[in-house]
Amino acid sequence: MARPGLLAAVALSMAVSALLLPRAAHAQEYPWCVSREGYLDCAYATHEQCQQTASGIGGCELNPRLLFPRTPPVPGARSNRRRKAYWLR
């Protein structure tokens, strides 16, 4: 039979190691993008940061993902489109 002190130490070490596990990172969308050769690099918090990076290589644009966010459809909402009859497909 194991000693109670040893079991408590093992339980404590498992709890501490669970607290130290890495957390999931959350992506952050920045409002400014460097536009270069059809590619957008959206990693700038201010227009000034974007302009300093883009100097001589491209221009700055607002992040289109923030301008036109995709919102998920509401469950149970009806579409405005009319459905074709099954015999017309």
Buried (B, 14 or more C-beta within 10 A) or exposed (E): EEEEEEEEEEEEEEEEEEEEEEEEEEEEEBBBBBBEEEEBBBBBEEEEBBBEBBEEEBEBBEBEBEEEEEEEEEEEEEEEEEEEEEEEE
